[in-house]
C-alpha cells in the first residue's frame, strides 16, 4: 500500500528528530519535512496555508479559530513550551527593580499577540501591572520591516505604537528609546552584553520554579495543526499524529535520561533533568487535552481578556475530536 505524502513543517527539536530520522513512523504517511524557524512556519501557514501539517503559534491559532477563519485544526501535541520569566529585558538604569516598576513605561514587543507575550502579560497582572498601564511599542527585533501577522482589535485603553522607521527593538532598547522589551527571543543588544540592558528577573529559573509551584502550569507556546481540507480527506490522521508524536517524545526522553554519555551539548543536564522532574513530575512535557486543560483554560481566558480573541474559546474547540481519545488495552 502506498503511503500518503504530506508536507510537515516544524522546528528542530529533540522530541521531533525520531520522526525526521525514521525511528518513529506516522501510520500511513510519508512525511516531507521542512525543519524551519517558527517565525517562518507561522508566516507561511497563516498567510498561505502552505503546509499539510505544521507547528502553529497558540495565540495566532486562537485568534483565527475564534474568528472562524483558521485553515487548520489543532492536535493536542505541543512542540514548544517555555516558562516566560526569561522574556522581559529591561534598561537597568531606569529604576526598574520589580515588575511593578514597569507601570508607565514604554515596552517594546515584536508582535502584540505573540503567545509568549500573552503569558508575560498574565504574569505581570499578578503584580498589578495591567496592559493599559504601559505604552506598547511594536517593531522587529533586528529587521524594522516586521509586521503583525494577525489583524487585531485591541481594547480602547491599550496603547500600541510603532517604532520610528528604520528602528528595531534591539536598537531602541540599546539607545534608551524604550524601557523594556518583551518577547520570545533576546534582543541582540542583550546578547552582546550591553552594560545597561539586563533581565527583569535576574534568576528566571528560580522565579519560574516558584511560579510553577503556585500555579502548576508549564506554559504552552505552540501546538500541532493539520490543514482542514487534508484531515477531511484522511480522517485517520489526528489519531495517527498523536500516536507518532507521543512515541517520538518517549524516544527523546529516553536519550535525555541516559546521562552515561550526555546527548546534549550542555553541562549539568542530569541535574537540570532531576530538578524538572522533582518540580513537575516525570512527564513534565505532557501532550493531550486533559492533562493540560488547566493550562489551556488559563491561556484562553487571558487571551480573551487581553482583547485578542473575539470570544472565549473552550479548550475542546481548539482540537479535532478524533485527537482527544486513544485506545487502551
C-alpha beads as a LAMMPS data file, in Angstrom:
LAMMPS data file: protein, C-alpha beads

329 atoms
328 bonds

1 atom types
1 bond types

-500.0 500.0 xlo xhi
-500.0 500.0 ylo yhi
-500.0 500.0 zlo zhi

Masses

1 110.0

Atoms # bond

1 1 1 0.000 0.000 0.000
2 1 1 1.393 3.420 -0.917
3 1 1 1.948 5.953 1.835
4 1 1 0.377 9.397 1.794
5 1 1 2.951 12.132 1.028
6 1 1 2.226 15.110 3.276
7 1 1 4.287 18.224 3.992
8 1 1 5.191 18.688 7.649
9 1 1 6.842 21.904 8.869
10 1 1 8.265 22.027 12.378
11 1 1 11.186 23.283 14.428
12 1 1 14.395 21.368 15.087
13 1 1 13.588 19.751 18.440
14 1 1 14.956 16.587 20.037
15 1 1 11.364 15.415 20.556
16 1 1 10.791 15.639 16.785
17 1 1 14.009 14.086 15.462
18 1 1 12.869 10.438 15.838
19 1 1 10.181 11.263 13.257
20 1 1 12.624 13.007 10.943
21 1 1 15.236 10.223 11.011
22 1 1 12.626 7.479 10.606
23 1 1 12.997 5.907 14.057
24 1 1 9.269 6.572 14.538
25 1 1 6.775 6.397 11.681
26 1 1 3.428 8.136 11.258
27 1 1 0.959 5.415 10.286
28 1 1 0.055 5.669 6.609
29 1 1 2.138 8.802 5.977
30 1 1 5.358 9.511 4.105
31 1 1 6.117 12.964 5.542
32 1 1 8.089 15.556 3.612
33 1 1 9.753 17.506 6.416
34 1 1 10.644 21.197 6.405
35 1 1 12.718 21.987 9.500
36 1 1 12.279 25.741 9.873
37 1 1 12.315 28.533 12.437
38 1 1 8.853 29.017 13.960
39 1 1 8.523 32.562 12.604
40 1 1 8.808 31.321 9.022
41 1 1 6.366 28.474 9.612
42 1 1 3.768 30.757 11.166
43 1 1 4.078 33.387 8.453
44 1 1 3.613 30.840 5.670
45 1 1 0.923 28.845 7.478
46 1 1 -1.356 31.737 8.401
47 1 1 -0.811 33.730 5.220
48 1 1 -0.828 30.955 2.623
49 1 1 -1.717 27.678 4.453
50 1 1 1.443 26.284 2.861
51 1 1 1.742 23.068 4.868
52 1 1 -0.428 19.980 5.328
53 1 1 0.757 19.567 8.926
54 1 1 2.716 22.147 10.903
55 1 1 3.641 23.743 14.169
56 1 1 1.430 26.755 14.957
57 1 1 1.541 29.691 17.340
58 1 1 -1.071 29.017 20.025
59 1 1 -2.057 32.693 20.134
60 1 1 -2.392 33.194 16.372
61 1 1 -4.265 29.919 16.102
62 1 1 -6.643 31.035 18.873
63 1 1 -7.284 34.402 17.196
64 1 1 -8.232 32.766 13.904
65 1 1 -10.173 29.886 15.462
66 1 1 -12.304 32.334 17.452
67 1 1 -12.916 34.290 14.239
68 1 1 -13.885 31.119 12.371
69 1 1 -11.316 31.636 9.609
70 1 1 -8.470 29.317 10.601
71 1 1 -7.349 26.923 7.823
72 1 1 -6.014 24.473 10.425
73 1 1 -7.475 22.309 13.172
74 1 1 -5.401 21.555 16.245
75 1 1 -3.887 18.339 17.572
76 1 1 -3.016 18.256 21.329
77 1 1 0.714 17.920 20.672
78 1 1 2.784 20.817 21.986
79 1 1 6.136 21.121 20.179
80 1 1 7.162 24.206 22.167
81 1 1 6.622 25.067 25.824
82 1 1 8.570 27.593 27.871
83 1 1 8.469 29.494 31.120
84 1 1 8.426 33.170 30.218
85 1 1 10.263 34.748 33.136
86 1 1 13.164 34.757 30.671
87 1 1 11.267 37.020 28.267
88 1 1 11.455 40.500 29.816
89 1 1 14.560 42.583 29.130
90 1 1 14.967 45.985 30.775
91 1 1 17.107 49.081 30.897
92 1 1 18.967 48.690 34.166
93 1 1 19.457 52.459 34.517
94 1 1 15.738 53.335 34.738
95 1 1 14.937 52.263 38.290
96 1 1 13.196 49.056 37.203
97 1 1 13.830 46.603 40.021
98 1 1 10.447 44.834 40.264
99 1 1 7.625 44.027 37.853
100 1 1 5.567 46.823 39.426
101 1 1 8.172 49.309 38.198
102 1 1 7.070 48.705 34.609
103 1 1 3.951 50.835 35.136
104 1 1 4.055 53.918 32.952
105 1 1 6.945 52.583 30.873
106 1 1 7.420 52.124 27.139
107 1 1 7.738 48.405 26.414
108 1 1 8.755 47.083 23.019
109 1 1 7.469 43.870 21.507
110 1 1 7.769 42.192 18.090
111 1 1 4.031 41.469 17.861
112 1 1 1.373 42.208 20.465
113 1 1 -0.398 38.890 20.002
114 1 1 2.629 36.561 20.277
115 1 1 1.974 33.643 22.608
116 1 1 4.970 34.467 24.796
117 1 1 3.646 38.000 25.267
118 1 1 0.206 36.745 26.305
119 1 1 1.867 34.684 29.051
120 1 1 4.096 37.593 30.148
121 1 1 1.071 39.895 30.450
122 1 1 -0.637 37.204 32.538
123 1 1 2.361 37.133 34.872
124 1 1 2.560 40.922 35.111
125 1 1 -1.144 41.097 36.026
126 1 1 -0.255 39.228 39.219
127 1 1 1.900 42.224 40.181
128 1 1 -0.868 44.706 39.381
129 1 1 0.607 45.693 36.012
130 1 1 -2.271 45.740 33.510
131 1 1 -1.901 46.046 29.718
132 1 1 -3.347 49.573 29.922
133 1 1 -0.674 50.643 32.438
134 1 1 2.117 50.796 29.862
135 1 1 2.701 52.003 26.306
136 1 1 3.431 49.100 23.967
137 1 1 5.800 49.800 21.103
138 1 1 5.799 47.362 18.206
139 1 1 8.765 46.621 15.939
140 1 1 11.091 43.925 14.649
141 1 1 13.885 42.554 16.811
142 1 1 16.531 43.170 14.145
143 1 1 14.504 43.918 10.991
144 1 1 12.406 47.112 11.039
145 1 1 10.024 45.742 8.393
146 1 1 8.454 43.074 10.640
147 1 1 4.670 43.430 10.935
148 1 1 1.847 41.831 12.910
149 1 1 0.749 38.637 11.149
150 1 1 -2.783 38.827 12.524
151 1 1 -5.219 41.757 12.364
152 1 1 -6.113 42.791 15.913
153 1 1 -8.936 44.767 17.535
154 1 1 -7.480 45.722 20.901
155 1 1 -9.390 47.308 23.808
156 1 1 -9.522 51.121 23.547
157 1 1 -7.411 51.631 26.679
158 1 1 -4.449 49.680 25.265
159 1 1 -1.841 51.996 23.737
160 1 1 0.065 50.373 20.874
161 1 1 2.555 52.419 18.874
162 1 1 5.146 51.550 16.236
163 1 1 8.861 52.254 16.323
164 1 1 10.098 55.024 14.009
165 1 1 11.103 53.912 10.501
166 1 1 14.456 52.151 10.493
167 1 1 14.477 51.434 14.237
168 1 1 14.483 47.955 15.763
169 1 1 13.674 46.690 19.247
170 1 1 17.340 45.979 19.862
171 1 1 18.487 49.434 18.764
172 1 1 15.677 51.158 20.692
173 1 1 16.497 49.302 23.918
174 1 1 20.199 49.984 23.435
175 1 1 19.728 53.728 22.928
176 1 1 17.045 54.059 25.616
177 1 1 14.119 54.957 23.340
178 1 1 12.168 52.237 25.133
179 1 1 12.463 50.989 28.705
180 1 1 11.995 47.248 28.158
181 1 1 11.404 44.529 25.585
182 1 1 9.050 41.560 25.912
183 1 1 9.282 38.628 23.538
184 1 1 10.338 35.027 22.927
185 1 1 13.906 35.935 21.912
186 1 1 16.588 38.053 23.493
187 1 1 17.361 41.274 21.614
188 1 1 20.877 41.246 20.186
189 1 1 21.956 44.152 22.403
190 1 1 21.447 41.840 25.413
191 1 1 23.378 39.005 23.764
192 1 1 26.236 41.413 23.041
193 1 1 26.387 42.380 26.723
194 1 1 25.115 45.968 26.587
195 1 1 26.035 47.434 30.010
196 1 1 22.582 48.983 30.616
197 1 1 20.462 46.019 29.458
198 1 1 19.505 43.091 31.703
199 1 1 16.669 40.767 32.687
200 1 1 13.716 41.827 34.818
201 1 1 14.093 38.572 36.767
202 1 1 17.859 38.121 37.296
203 1 1 17.302 34.433 38.181
204 1 1 14.478 33.403 35.834
205 1 1 14.761 29.702 36.711
206 1 1 14.086 30.414 40.392
207 1 1 11.257 32.813 39.518
208 1 1 9.644 30.335 37.115
209 1 1 10.007 27.460 39.584
210 1 1 8.244 29.494 42.259
211 1 1 5.509 30.452 39.769
212 1 1 5.029 26.807 38.768
213 1 1 4.737 25.804 42.416
214 1 1 1.898 28.303 42.759
215 1 1 0.028 27.622 39.506
216 1 1 1.150 24.137 38.380
217 1 1 1.311 25.377 34.778
218 1 1 4.019 24.811 32.168
219 1 1 3.114 27.394 29.507
220 1 1 2.229 26.065 26.062
221 1 1 3.683 28.103 23.199
222 1 1 2.897 26.101 20.051
223 1 1 0.519 23.347 19.015
224 1 1 0.395 20.992 16.064
225 1 1 -2.087 21.783 13.301
226 1 1 -3.481 19.873 10.314
227 1 1 -4.994 21.737 7.395
228 1 1 -8.741 21.214 7.472
229 1 1 -9.086 20.100 3.856
230 1 1 -6.422 17.433 4.446
231 1 1 -7.993 15.987 7.577
232 1 1 -11.423 15.920 5.937
233 1 1 -9.994 13.615 3.256
234 1 1 -7.931 11.499 5.658
235 1 1 -9.875 11.057 8.877
236 1 1 -7.293 8.734 10.432
237 1 1 -4.658 11.485 10.616
238 1 1 -5.419 13.038 14.041
239 1 1 -5.067 9.734 15.877
240 1 1 -2.015 8.727 13.863
241 1 1 -0.277 12.016 14.632
242 1 1 -0.948 11.848 18.375
243 1 1 0.421 8.288 18.467
244 1 1 3.562 9.093 16.479
245 1 1 4.441 12.311 18.283
246 1 1 3.979 10.631 21.678
247 1 1 6.327 7.824 20.600
248 1 1 8.898 10.316 19.306
249 1 1 8.833 12.212 22.596
250 1 1 9.377 8.969 24.531
251 1 1 12.448 8.193 22.416
252 1 1 13.829 11.696 23.020
253 1 1 13.246 11.485 26.775
254 1 1 14.957 8.079 26.962
255 1 1 18.034 9.588 25.282
256 1 1 17.970 12.621 27.547
257 1 1 17.778 10.369 30.607
258 1 1 20.825 8.363 29.520
259 1 1 23.483 10.539 31.107
260 1 1 26.269 7.970 30.966
261 1 1 27.182 9.768 27.747
262 1 1 25.344 13.098 27.589
263 1 1 23.450 13.645 24.321
264 1 1 23.089 17.394 24.820
265 1 1 25.995 19.820 24.449
266 1 1 25.479 21.355 27.865
267 1 1 26.900 20.695 31.334
268 1 1 24.628 19.812 34.270
269 1 1 21.994 18.169 32.047
270 1 1 21.411 15.407 34.592
271 1 1 20.928 17.918 37.401
272 1 1 18.519 20.054 35.353
273 1 1 16.507 16.981 34.390
274 1 1 16.327 15.889 38.019
275 1 1 15.205 19.371 39.077
276 1 1 12.464 19.410 36.428
277 1 1 11.141 16.012 37.489
278 1 1 11.195 16.864 41.177
279 1 1 9.285 20.067 40.486
280 1 1 6.912 18.945 37.726
281 1 1 6.732 15.152 37.715
282 1 1 8.162 12.558 35.342
283 1 1 6.101 13.515 32.265
284 1 1 6.727 17.241 32.566
285 1 1 6.260 17.803 28.795
286 1 1 2.858 16.188 28.515
287 1 1 0.646 16.031 25.430
288 1 1 -3.127 15.591 25.352
289 1 1 -6.026 17.765 26.453
290 1 1 -6.981 16.505 29.901
291 1 1 -3.537 16.793 31.487
292 1 1 -3.227 20.306 30.069
293 1 1 -6.801 21.525 30.408
294 1 1 -5.988 23.938 33.254
295 1 1 -3.091 25.426 31.264
296 1 1 -5.249 25.940 28.183
297 1 1 -8.163 27.303 30.221
298 1 1 -5.901 29.920 31.812
299 1 1 -4.397 30.896 28.465
300 1 1 -7.739 31.139 26.649
301 1 1 -9.240 33.232 29.453
302 1 1 -6.296 35.649 29.417
303 1 1 -6.223 35.746 25.619
304 1 1 -9.845 36.867 25.517
305 1 1 -9.450 39.316 28.412
306 1 1 -6.492 40.893 26.623
307 1 1 -8.756 41.592 23.658
308 1 1 -7.061 39.168 21.273
309 1 1 -9.823 36.625 20.680
310 1 1 -13.300 37.722 19.635
311 1 1 -14.854 35.215 22.021
312 1 1 -13.585 32.989 24.814
313 1 1 -12.922 29.525 23.444
314 1 1 -13.286 26.284 25.353
315 1 1 -10.185 24.059 25.140
316 1 1 -12.105 21.425 23.142
317 1 1 -12.701 23.944 20.352
318 1 1 -9.002 24.002 19.553
319 1 1 -8.718 20.335 18.634
320 1 1 -10.030 17.766 16.203
321 1 1 -12.319 15.413 18.186
322 1 1 -10.517 12.328 16.929
323 1 1 -7.284 13.545 18.522
324 1 1 -8.744 13.634 22.039
325 1 1 -9.186 9.912 22.652
326 1 1 -6.840 6.953 22.258
327 1 1 -7.400 3.219 22.584
328 1 1 -6.460 1.427 25.807
329 1 1 -5.658 -2.247 26.385

Bonds

1 1 1 2
2 1 2 3
3 1 3 4
4 1 4 5
5 1 5 6
6 1 6 7
7 1 7 8
8 1 8 9
9 1 9 10
10 1 10 11
11 1 11 12
12 1 12 13
13 1 13 14
14 1 14 15
15 1 15 16
16 1 16 17
17 1 17 18
18 1 18 19
19 1 19 20
20 1 20 21
21 1 21 22
22 1 22 23
23 1 23 24
24 1 24 25
25 1 25 26
26 1 26 27
27 1 27 28
28 1 28 29
29 1 29 30
30 1 30 31
31 1 31 32
32 1 32 33
33 1 33 34
34 1 34 35
35 1 35 36
36 1 36 37
37 1 37 38
38 1 38 39
39 1 39 40
40 1 40 41
41 1 41 42
42 1 42 43
43 1 43 44
44 1 44 45
45 1 45 46
46 1 46 47
47 1 47 48
48 1 48 49
49 1 49 50
50 1 50 51
51 1 51 52
52 1 52 53
53 1 53 54
54 1 54 55
55 1 55 56
56 1 56 57
57 1 57 58
58 1 58 59
59 1 59 60
60 1 60 61
61 1 61 62
62 1 62 63
63 1 63 64
64 1 64 65
65 1 65 66
66 1 66 67
67 1 67 68
68 1 68 69
69 1 69 70
70 1 70 71
71 1 71 72
72 1 72 73
73 1 73 74
74 1 74 75
75 1 75 76
76 1 76 77
77 1 77 78
78 1 78 79
79 1 79 80
80 1 80 81
81 1 81 82
82 1 82 83
83 1 83 84
84 1 84 85
85 1 85 86
86 1 86 87
87 1 87 88
88 1 88 89
89 1 89 90
90 1 90 91
91 1 91 92
92 1 92 93
93 1 93 94
94 1 94 95
95 1 95 96
96 1 96 97
97 1 97 98
98 1 98 99
99 1 99 100
100 1 100 101
101 1 101 102
102 1 102 103
103 1 103 104
104 1 104 105
105 1 105 106
106 1 106 107
107 1 107 108
108 1 108 109
109 1 109 110
110 1 110 111
111 1 111 112
112 1 112 113
113 1 113 114
114 1 114 115
115 1 115 116
116 1 116 117
117 1 117 118
118 1 118 119
119 1 119 120
120 1 120 121
121 1 121 122
122 1 122 123
123 1 123 124
124 1 124 125
125 1 125 126
126 1 126 127
127 1 127 128
128 1 128 129
129 1 129 130
130 1 130 131
131 1 131 132
132 1 132 133
133 1 133 134
134 1 134 135
135 1 135 136
136 1 136 137
137 1 137 138
138 1 138 139
139 1 139 140
140 1 140 141
141 1 141 142
142 1 142 143
143 1 143 144
144 1 144 145
145 1 145 146
146 1 146 147
147 1 147 148
148 1 148 149
149 1 149 150
150 1 150 151
151 1 151 152
152 1 152 153
153 1 153 154
154 1 154 155
155 1 155 156
156 1 156 157
157 1 157 158
158 1 158 159
159 1 159 160
160 1 160 161
161 1 161 162
162 1 162 163
163 1 163 164
164 1 164 165
165 1 165 166
166 1 166 167
167 1 167 168
168 1 168 169
169 1 169 170
170 1 170 171
171 1 171 172
172 1 172 173
173 1 173 174
174 1 174 175
175 1 175 176
176 1 176 177
177 1 177 178
178 1 178 179
179 1 179 180
180 1 180 181
181 1 181 182
182 1 182 183
183 1 183 184
184 1 184 185
185 1 185 186
186 1 186 187
187 1 187 188
188 1 188 189
189 1 189 190
190 1 190 191
191 1 191 192
192 1 192 193
193 1 193 194
194 1 194 195
195 1 195 196
196 1 196 197
197 1 197 198
198 1 198 199
199 1 199 200
200 1 200 201
201 1 201 202
202 1 202 203
203 1 203 204
204 1 204 205
205 1 205 206
206 1 206 207
207 1 207 208
208 1 208 209
209 1 209 210
210 1 210 211
211 1 211 212
212 1 212 213
213 1 213 214
214 1 214 215
215 1 215 216
216 1 216 217
217 1 217 218
218 1 218 219
219 1 219 220
220 1 220 221
221 1 221 222
222 1 222 223
223 1 223 224
224 1 224 225
225 1 225 226
226 1 226 227
227 1 227 228
228 1 228 229
229 1 229 230
230 1 230 231
231 1 231 232
232 1 232 233
233 1 233 234
234 1 234 235
235 1 235 236
236 1 236 237
237 1 237 238
238 1 238 239
239 1 239 240
240 1 240 241
241 1 241 242
242 1 242 243
243 1 243 244
244 1 244 245
245 1 245 246
246 1 246 247
247 1 247 248
248 1 248 249
249 1 249 250
250 1 250 251
251 1 251 252
252 1 252 253
253 1 253 254
254 1 254 255
255 1 255 256
256 1 256 257
257 1 257 258
258 1 258 259
259 1 259 260
260 1 260 261
261 1 261 262
262 1 262 263
263 1 263 264
264 1 264 265
265 1 265 266
266 1 266 267
267 1 267 268
268 1 268 269
269 1 269 270
270 1 270 271
271 1 271 272
272 1 272 273
273 1 273 274
274 1 274 275
275 1 275 276
276 1 276 277
277 1 277 278
278 1 278 279
279 1 279 280
280 1 280 281
281 1 281 282
282 1 282 283
283 1 283 284
284 1 284 285
285 1 285 286
286 1 286 287
287 1 287 288
288 1 288 289
289 1 289 290
290 1 290 291
291 1 291 292
292 1 292 293
293 1 293 294
294 1 294 295
295 1 295 296
296 1 296 297
297 1 297 298
298 1 298 299
299 1 299 300
300 1 300 301
301 1 301 302
302 1 302 303
303 1 303 304
304 1 304 305
305 1 305 306
306 1 306 307
307 1 307 308
308 1 308 309
309 1 309 310
310 1 310 311
311 1 311 312
312 1 312 313
313 1 313 314
314 1 314 315
315 1 315 316
316 1 316 317
317 1 317 318
318 1 318 319
319 1 319 320
320 1 320 321
321 1 321 322
322 1 322 323
323 1 323 324
324 1 324 325
325 1 325 326
326 1 326 327
327 1 327 328
328 1 328 329
